[in-house]
Amino acid sequence: MALIALDDPRWAELQHAYGAADDIPELLANLSIPKGERSEDDPIEDTWHELWSSLCHQGDVYSASFAAVPHIVDVLLQQPELLMFDFVGLPIKIEIERREADIELPGFLEPHYSESLQRLARFAASVILETHDRSMSSALLTTLALAHENTGVARMLGQITAYEADEAVDLFLNR
């Protein structure tokens, strides 16, 4: 089945951390507003905070989480100049948590959700050699690990800070 349109009434049937997900389409639509057109009283950080809190609350994921991922990926792929950590970080965190909790995707969401993660991985592969901060580099590498079904490495990359990674390598090399 196709991507659930932002005006589809099924959003009200989907759930997020605080109940019905009928508020998620407006947040997703807000992601595609170019930086120069965004009003000062509507910073993108507020939108991301609400999306993270609703869709991946303390590591829990919901049916609306899986419906939202394709929209997040689509915005990024249509406007790659918007690239920031959240566009990669939230979809991979949702997928890691889904795998860890062994949650089966609802049938009507599965094809587009899985395809969007593959599209995100292809995007990550295309930009990985560009200069990024450590958080973005880790997120891009995590995306590639997930695409290769390497959940353990993806989880490690998603959880460890750059400082901890350096420390872990030192411990490993000096054992």
Residue pairs with C-beta under 8 A, 6 or more apart in sequence:
1 108
1 109
1 111
1 112
2 112
3 70
3 71
3 74
3 112
4 10
4 11
4 67
4 109
6 25
6 26
6 28
6 29
6 71
7 25
8 25
11 20
11 21
11 22
11 24
11 25
11 64
11 67
12 20
12 21
12 22
13 20
14 20
14 21
14 24
14 62
14 63
14 64
14 67
15 21
15 62
15 63
15 64
16 24
16 54
16 55
16 57
16 62
16 64
16 65
17 53
17 54
17 55
17 57
17 60
17 62
18 54
21 54
21 62
21 63
21 64
21 67
23 54
24 51
24 54
24 55
24 64
24 67
24 68
27 47
27 50
27 51
27 54
28 51
28 68
28 71
28 72
28 75
30 42
30 44
30 47
31 44
31 47
31 71
31 72
31 75
31 82
31 87
32 75
32 78
32 79
32 82
33 42
33 44
34 79
34 82
35 44
35 82
38 44
44 84
48 86
48 90
51 68
51 72
51 86
51 90
52 86
52 90
54 64
55 61
55 62
55 64
55 65
55 68
55 90
55 94
56 65
56 90
56 93
56 94
56 97
59 97
60 97
61 94
61 97
61 98
61 101
61 103
63 106
63 109
65 94
65 98
66 94
66 98
66 105
66 106
66 109
66 113
67 109
67 113
69 90
69 91
69 94
69 95
69 113
69 116
69 117
70 112
70 113
70 115
70 116
72 87
72 90
72 91
73 87
73 91
73 116
73 117
73 119
73 120
73 123
74 116
75 82
75 87
76 82
76 83
76 87
76 88
76 120
76 123
77 119
77 120
77 123
80 123
80 127
83 127
83 136
84 136
85 135
85 136
85 139
88 120
88 124
88 136
88 139
88 140
88 142
88 143
89 135
89 139
91 116
91 117
91 120
91 143
92 120
92 139
92 142
92 143
92 146
92 154
92 158
93 158
95 117
95 146
96 142
96 146
96 151
96 154
96 155
96 158
98 105
99 151
100 151
100 155
105 113
105 114
117 143
117 146
117 147
118 147
120 143
121 143
121 144
121 146
121 147
124 139
124 140
124 141
124 143
124 144
125 144
127 140
128 137
128 140
128 141
128 144
132 140
134 162
135 162
138 157
138 158
138 160
138 162
139 158
141 157
142 154
142 157
142 158
145 151
145 153
145 154
145 157
146 154
160 168
